[in-house]
Amino acid sequence: MIAIGRIGLILLSSCLLPATALMADAAASTRTFYVDFEGGSDDNGGLSPQAALKHCPGDPAAAAKVNEIPLQPGDTVLFKGGVTYRGSIVVNSSGAEESPITFDGNSGRYGQGRAVIDGSEIVSGWQACKSAEEAGGNPNWKNIYWAWLSAPVAPFSSNMYQGEKMCWLAQDPNPRDPFYQDRSDGHRKIVQATANTITDPQVFTQPEADAWVGAWLIVYADPNYAYFVKVTAYDPAAHRVTHSGNLTNPTSYAVLNSLRCLHTAGEYVLRDEQGRQRVFLWPHAAEELLKTGASVSRRGTGFIVAGRRHVVIQGFTIQKFCADEQAAMGVQVSKGEFITVRDNDVRFGNHGRTGGVAHGAGIGVYDGRDVLVENNRVCENRRCCGILVHPAKRCVVRGNLVRKSGYVGIWLMRTAQSQVVGNTVTDNHGVHSNAISIYVDCADILIAGNRVSHADRPLTLQDSDNVFVINNSLVSDTTLAVGLWSGRPHRNLLFLNNLILGPANQGIYAVNKVVTGCTFENNIIGSFFGEAAIEGKTNKFRNNIYLDPRQGLFDASEKKVADDKDLFVASEKEDYHLKAGSPAVDAGADVSGLYPKAAFPDYDFDKDLDGRPRMQGPAVDIGPYEHVPGK
């Protein structure tokens, strides 16, 4: 058995020569299929740009003859750059080692720019409201337009956009940031409620018995989630609405999808009227709406790779998909092996689930093996994770930008022998939107070289062992930087050369259970705090620097620095490189013997977060960056 370069192992047997011959034959017969959604036809053969297909093999909307095309190892499906493809592709064939099947949206040799895989359809036929009555009595009726939808869509799956500008279901009170509609900090506090009713004499004042029927509520309730429930009845005399939920301890709420809530540009409302569905929109730009329309999501996932092996998906913009339940919007890998998802823009997705946590993702790996998710940009996907791996083995999440996810940025569960390395996660402020989470029986996980900023809880760990956290910058602008959550005791965690810092010198927060058998060396930490016992007897502490003056020291090698200006070049400008004369320079311990090099032989542990050699002076520096003398 020998290790291959990136991930996985190949078993060599007595059939090596025949297999090699077969691979050579496959390579000799590899084909390129061309797809042009605008100019192609499913009556074509697809083997030249002039005879391009309209649909990709595997698209449910493709003609039967297209879906009968047997993709073979080494084949490439080339989408025309700059063309919007409105469809969803189910990968129906497997490649082979050294000869994957490749779906390519940015080859540079067919069209210009990236091919766009789009989950939406255009809504046209917009008309301006002619009176307040037509807009349900809304005093802003002169700003409101309406159109009939060709087919009904569930409100939370509608995901309307006007071009690249997000629209959102009308909400009262108006959300502080419409991207995070389910955040409770802008909601009304509940004074009187039951499991399925809310009473509010300040809001539910209309005399008509149907005034609120059909509207939706976002209700924040135990266990600390936002639930979307539909209003089923309204009692005007009691100022009480009845909804479809069965909630425990509801604490706050907002009203959605009612014309009474349509207050500002970007908001819309869906109404069922006589067997049809009408959408009312206050557009971002009315003239643009009348020319080009708006879009609603009609498909759940861009690419689905289920039970396939050796497939590459690269170079696409994948946008405006909206999935329900546990599903991915951009690329979903289910029971796949040796799959590469590389250099894609996955954006403008949404998750349509209405109850509890939405476990969808921009890119999702479910029960995968040897999967590489690399150099993608996963941005502005609402009510879902950026990248979700659950469960997997030997999965590498590397070099991705994950920005503004509605839920966890990068989330691993029940995953082993895997890496989260070299990623940037930023602007994550949704409900439960930790930047990186390692949960539920994960083991042998490397978290290294990641940059997290402008995020709630940059890293959280729960019920996982042998997690190696090395050379990361984990900075929160709202709360704690690292959470060690409750569950079974944390064991064998290794924190080396990290920056772990939140506001007011918050750092690592531990909850409920003892942290034992863990190592913390060469870190810059705001502080340890929380409900759990962090003991020097059962854990190893060496050469850490703390910024909270109240933090006790576990070891004589540790120190406290009262002012971060003594440490960093310009922390007020988010520059956490070490300044000349910093007490962190040349103050660290040699921890190279602790690196898990045998488990992760392809990762270079001997470089800092900027890729420089780890030792620039007589000793290792503390924190993720090495100071370079003279710079």
N, C-alpha and C positions, 0 to 999 in steps of 0.2 A: 504494500500500500504506500503511495507516495502523495505528498501534498501538492495541489495545484496552486498557481500563483495567487488567485484572488480569494476564493472561498470554496469550501467543499473538498472532497477526496474522491479519487477515481480508483477503482479496483481493477488492476491489470490481470488478465487471465490468459489462458492458452489461446483464446480467440483473438488476440491482439492484431495479428496480421490480417485476418479476414475483415475485422472491424475497420482497420485503417484503409483497406482497399475500398470498402463500402463508402467511407467518408470521402475518399478521393473521387469515386464515381458521383457522389452527391454534389461535391463541389463543382465538378465538371458540368453538371446539368442544372445548376442553380439558375433561377429566373428572377427578373424584376417585373412586378406588376405595377402599373401606373393607375392612380386614382385621381380623377378630377370631378368633383361633385358638380361643378358648374358646367363644364364642357364635355364630360364623358358620357358614356352610355353603357348600360348593362348588356347591350347586344354586341359590344366589342369584345375582343379577346384580352385586352388589357396589357399586352406585352410590348407596347411602344407608347410614347406620348401621344401619337396621332390616333391610337386605338385605345385610349384610356377608358377604364371603367368609371361609372358614376358612383357605384357603391363598392365598399371594401368587402371581400369575402368574410363572412361572419356577421354582417349586419342583418338583423331580422328584416329590414326593409329592402334588402337586395333581391334581385330576381333569382329564381331557383337555380338557374345555370351558373350564376356567380357563386352562390353558396355551395355548389357542387365542385368548385375548384379545389383540388387537394394541394394545399400548401405543403412544401417539402423542405427538409433541412437545407439551409443555405439560401432559401428564397427571401426576397425583400419586397415588401409592399410599400411603394413610394407615393406619398400623397403630394399633390401639387402645392407648392408654397404659396402663401397669400390667399388661398381659397378656404372659405368656411364650409366645413363638412357637417351637415346636420344629420347626425346618426349616432349609433352606439355599436361597438364592435365586440363580438364574442370570439375570442381566439379559438379556432377549432382544430388546430394541428400543433404538433410539437416539432422542435428542431432537434439537433444532436450536438454533442460536444464538438466544439470548434466550428459548428455549422448551425447557428441558431436561425430561427425565423425572425426577421427584423421588420418592424413597422416604423417607418421613418417619415417624419414631418418636416425636416429641415436639412435636406441633403445638399442644397445649394446648386443642384444640377437639374431641378425640375420646378419651375416657378420661382418666385422671389419671396423671401421671408418664411415664416412658419405656417404650416397648415394649421387651421383652427378646427378642432373637434368640438362642436357646439351642441349642448343639450337643450337648447331653447327653440321656440318657433316665434315668428313675428306676429304681433297683433296689429292689424290695420283697421281702417274704417273709423277712425276717431272722429267724434263730434263734440263741439262745445256745448256745455249745458246752457239751456235757454232761460232757466229760471231757478229760483231757490227750491221750488217744489220738485223740479226734476232731479235736484241734488239732495233730496231728502230733508229739505229745510236748512241746508248748510248755508251760512251767510257768506261763505267764500265761493259761491257757485260760479262766479265769473271766471275763476281760475281753474275750474274743474272740467275735465273732458271725460267722455265715456266711449266704450266700444263693446260689442258682443264678442265673446270668445267662441271659437269654432267647436270647442268641447270643454266640459267643466274641468276645473282643476282645484284641488284642495288648497285652502288658503296658505298653509305653511309649506306647501310644495310649489307654489306659484313662482316665487323667486324672480320677481319682475325687475328688468333693467331697461333703462333708456340709453341705448348704446352701451357705453362702459360705465354709466352712472347708475349706482344702486338705487332702487326704490324699495319701499318697505310698507308693510301693512300699517294703516293709520292707527295711531296709539294715543291714548290719553291716560296719564300725563305724557307729554312728549318725551321720548327717551333722550338722555344726555348725549348718547352716541347711538344713532339708529342701527349701527352694525351690531351692537350688543343689546338688542331689545329685551332680552331675558334677564339683564342685570336688575337687581331689586333696588339699587340705590336711588332710582328715580320714581319708584312706585309709591302708591298710596298705602299708608298703614291701615291694616284691618282692625276695626274696633269690635265688630260683631259678625260672627260667622259660624257656620257648622261645616260638616264634611262636604256638603254640596250646596251651600248658600252663602251669599255675602249681603249684608245689609249696610247701606250707606246713604243716609238722608241728604248728604251734600251732593251726591252724584246722581243717584237713581230717583229723579224728581219728575219725570215725564208722566203725564196722565194716561197715555195710551198703553194698553196691556201688551202690545207687541213691540213696544219701543226699543227694547234691548234683545228681543228674541232673535237668535241667529248670530249675534255678536260673539266674540271670543274674549276670554280673560287669560292673562298670565298671572298665575297665583304661586307665590313662593311658600313652600310648605316643607315639613319634614319628609325625608331626611335631607334637608338642605338642597332642594332642587326647585327649579322653575317648571311648573306644570301648565300646559295649554289646555283649557277646558272651554266647552261651548255653552253659551247661555241657552237654556231650554225653556225657561219660564220667567215671567216678571210680574211681581205684585206691586202695583203703583202705591197702594195705600200703606204698605209696609216698607216701601223703599228697598225691596229685596229682590235679588235675582237668584234663580236656581240654575246650577250648572251641571255638566256631565261628569264631574270628578267625584272622587271619594277620598278627600284629602285629610291629612293629619296635621293639626296645629298650623293652619294657614296664617301667615303674618303680614303679607303685603300683596298688592295686586295692581294691575293696569288693565284697561279695556282696549280691545283691538277689533279691527275690521267692522267698524260702524261708521256711517257717514257723519255721525255726531263727533267723531274723533279726527276727522280729516282737516288738519289745521295748517299744513305747510307743504311747500314744494317737495316732491319725492314720495309723498304718501299715496296709498291707493286702498280701495275697498272692493271686495268681491261680493256680489249679491246674486242670489238665485231668484229668478223671476220667470214664472210660468214655464218651467222646464228648460230654461236657458240660463246662461250665466253672463252677467254684465260686470265690467270692471270700470270703476271710477278712479281717475288719476289726476292729481295736481302735478303736472309735468315739470321737470327741471327747465325745459325750454319748449314752449308750445309750438313754435314754428318747426322745430326739429321733429317733434312728435307727429305733426301732420304730414311731414315729408317721409320719414323713415320708420315711423311706428315705434312700438316698444316690444319687449320680448317677455315670454313666460317660459319657465322650464317645463319640458314635456318628457324628458328622459332622465334616468337615474344615474347611469355610469357611462363614462367614455369608453374605456377598455375593460373587458372582463377576461381574465386568464384563469380558467378553472381546470385543475387537473392536468395542466400541460407542463412541458419541460423545455428548457433552452429557447426562451423567447426574449427578444429585446424590443422595448418600446421607447422611442427616443425622438426628441426634436419637435414636439407638438406644443401648441397652446390648447389646453383642454379646459373648457369653461362652461359655466351656466348649467351644470347638471344638479339635480336635486334628488337625493335618495331618501328612502324611508328605512326605518329599523337599522340593523347593523350592516351598513353597506358603504362603499367608497364612491365618491363622485367622479374622480379623475381616472384612476387606475385601481382596479381591484384584483388582487392575486389570491385565489382560493385553492389550497392544496396544490400549489405550483412549486416546481423545483427548478433551480438554475435560471431564474428570471431576473432580467435587468430592466429597471425603469430609470432612465437617464435623461437629463437635460430637457425636462418638460416644464412649461408654465401651467400650473394647475390653479385656477382662480375662479372667483365668482360663484362658487358652489354654495349649496345650502343643504340643510337636513330637515326633512319634513315630519319627523317624529313629534308627537304632541305630549307624550307622557314620560317624565323622568329624564334620564341622561341620554343624550344623542351620541351614540358610539360610532357614527360615521366618520369619514375622513376624506381629505383630498386624495391621498394615496393610502390604500389599506392592504395589509398582508395578513391573511387569515389562514392559519395552518400551513405556512410556507416553509420551504427548506432552501437554503443557499440562494437567498434573494438579495440583490443589490439595488438599493434606492439611492441614487447618486446625482448630485449637482442639479437637482430640481429646484424650482422656485414655486413654493406652495403658499399662495397669498390670498387673503380676503375671502376666506371660506367660512360662512356663518354657521353657527350652532353645530360645529363638528371639529374633529381634530385636524391637524395638519397632516401628520403621518402616524398611522396606527399599525402596530405589529402585535398580533394576538391570535393564536400563539405562533411561535416560529423557532427554528434552529438555524444557526449560522447565517443570520441576517445582518447585513451591513447597511446602516443609514449614514451616509457620508456626504459632506460638502453641500448640504441643502440649505437654502434660505427658506425659513418658515416665518411668515409675517402675518400678523393679525388673523389668528384663528379664533373661532368662537368658543373653542374648548381647548383641550390639551394640545400643545404644539407638536411634540413627539412623544408617543406613548407606547411603551412595551409592557405586555402582560403575558405570563406563562411562556416566556421566551428564554432560550438558553444559548450560550456560546455565540453571543452577538455583540455588535458594536454600534455605538452612537458617537460618531467622531467628526470633528471639523465642521459642524453645523452652526448656523447663525439663527437664533430664534429671537424675535423682537415683536413689540406691540401686541402682547397677549394679555388681554384684560377681561375676558369673558367669564361666565360662571364656571368655576372649577378649572380655570384655564391655566394650570401649571404649564411652564414652558417645556420641561422634560420630566416624564414620570416613568418610574420603573416599579411595577406593581405585581402582586399575586404570583408568587412562586417563580420569579425570574432567577436565573443563576448564571454566573460566569458572564457578566456583562461589563464591557469596557465603555466608559463615558469619558472621552478625552478630546481636548482641543476644541471645545465648543464655546461659542460666545453667546451669552444671553443678556439682554438689556430690555428695559421698558416692559417688564413682564411681572405678573403676579406669580410669586413662588418659582424661581428659575429651575429648581430641581426638587422633586419629591420622591421618596423611596418608601416602599411598604412590602413586608412579607417576602423579601428577596435576599439572597445570600451571594457572597462572592461578587460584589459590585465594586469596580475599580474606577474611582473618580479622580482623574489626573489632568492637570494643565488646563483647567476651565476657568473662564471668567463668568461668574454667576452673580449678576447684579440686578436687584429689584428696585423699582422706583416707588413701590406701594407698601410692601410688607416684608416678611421674612424671605431669606434667600434660599435656604434648604430646609425642607420639612422631612423629618423622620417620623412617619405616621404610625398610628397604633395598629395593633395586630400582634403577631408573635414577635419576640425580641429580635432586634437587628443583630446580625452576626456577620463577621468577616467583611466589613466595609473598609475600603482603603481610600483615604482622601490624601492626595499628594499634590502640592504646588498649585492650589486653587486660590482664586479670589472669591470670597463668599460674603456678600455685603448687601444689606438692605438699608432703608432709611432709619435714622436714629440708632445706627450701629447694630441693627438686627442682623443675625447671621444664621445659625443652625438651630432650629426648633425641634425638640423631641417630645413626643406625645405618649404618655401612658405606660410604655414598656421600657424596660432597661435596655440600654445600648451596651453591648458587651463584645469583646473580642475584636474591636475595630481599631484602626490606626489612622491618626491625624498627624501629618508631618508637613512642614514647609508651607503651610497655608496662611493666608491673610484672611482673618475671620472677624466679622463685626462682634459677635459674641455667641456663646451657647446659652440658650434659654428654653423654657417650656416646662412640661410637667414630669418629664422622665429623669431618671438618674443617669447623669453622665459622670462616670467614675474614672479616676486615674488608675485604680487598682486593676480593673478588668479591661481597660482600653489603653492604647499606647499613644502618648502625646509627646511631640518633640518639635522644637524650632518653629512653633506657630506664633504669629503676631495677632493680637486682639486690639480692636479699636475702641471697645467699650471700657471705660475706666473702672467699671464695677466688676468686670470679668475676673474671676480668680484664675490663677495659673495652676496647671496640672504638673508641670515639670520645670526644673530650674533653667532649661534651655529656652523656655518661652518668654515672651515679653509683651508689654502693652505700649501702644503708641497713642498719645492723647489726641493728636491732630493728624488727619490723613494728608494734610499738605506737606507733612514731613516725609511721607512715603512716596507720593505719586507726582507725576509731572503736572497734571492739572485735573484733579478729580471733578472739579466743578464743570469741566468741559468733557467729562467722561473719558478722559485719558488716564488710564490706570497703569501706564508704564512707570517703572521705577525711576525716580530722579537721582541725579548724582548725589551721593552722600546719604541716600535713604538707608534707614536701619535694616531694610530687607536685603540690601546688596551684600553678597558674599557671606550671608548669615545663615544659610540653610545647611541641612545635613545631606550627605550623600545617600540618596534613597534608591539608587539604581538597582540594588539587590532586591528591592521589593517589586520592581516592575514585572508584570505578568507576561514576559516576552514569550515564554513557551506556549501560552494559550493564544497569544495574538502576534504571531511572528511577522505579520505584514505591516505592523504599526511601528513607527519610529518614535520610541519613547525618549530618545536622547536629544530632542529638540523642544524649544519652548513654544508658546502659543503663536508666535510670529514665524516659526520655522527656523529660528536660529539655534545653533548648538547650545545645549543647556548650560554649559559652564563657560562664562566669558571672563571670569576673574579667577582668583585663587580658590574660590568655593562656589557652590551652587547658591543662587539667589532664592529668596522666599517669594512665593506667589507664582503666577503663570508666565510672567515675562522675565527674561534675563536682561539686566542692564548692560548696555554696550558702552564701555568706557569711551569718552570723547564724543558721545552722541547725546 
